[in-house]
Amino acid sequence: LERYALVNKTFEKFFNLDRPIIAAVNNHAVGAGFVLSTLCDVRVASKDAFFSLPEIDRGVLANGGGMFFRLRMPQGFIREMIYTGRRFMAEELRDASVFNYILPKEEVLPKAIEIARLMAKKSLPALKANKAAINQGELRTSWIETYKMGQEISAGLTAGTDAKEGVRAFLEKRDPSYVDR
């Protein structure tokens, strides 16, 4: 149970990080490693990497299976992975929408860095607020409850300097220069 306590604490902290997380998966992701990648906001995978939940081959529960529900991954994929323990190549999971990009290995990290650079140009308070709203939305059962929560967060952001700069930059047809990074 000590191991599980550590894994649970790590997963929870990872999920609750206040900034977007990008997974650049160059090699195989097995068990908890695969589950950890699903906690990331954006996932870039090598077409040569395989992904598996081999717990069934050890006679134990693939408890991370629940994590795949948050990806809206089709039940058939989740159940086949858990019940068979077989390895799936990234391309086999394309239709399950696990990855944002599936690329040759040498392109994985550059793509992840490209996405990170795009995000780094954005308002940090807005990124944090969007991350919190998305995470909280996944934990709620009603879309209207999630929508209203988002409105409250958005109302708070509009009072900030970044929101004002974003509107000014749009009206002046220039890139924004955010200060709250």
Secondary structure, DSSP 8 states (H G I E B T S, - for coil): -HHHHHHHHHHHHHHT-SS--EEEE-S-EETHHHHHHHTSSEEEEETT-EEE-GGGGGTS--GGGGGGGGGT--HHHHHHHHHH---EEGGGGGGGT--SEEE-HHHHHHHHHHHHHHHHTS-HHHHHHHHHHHHHHHH-S-HHHHHHHHHHHHHHHHTSHHHHHHHHHHHTTS-------
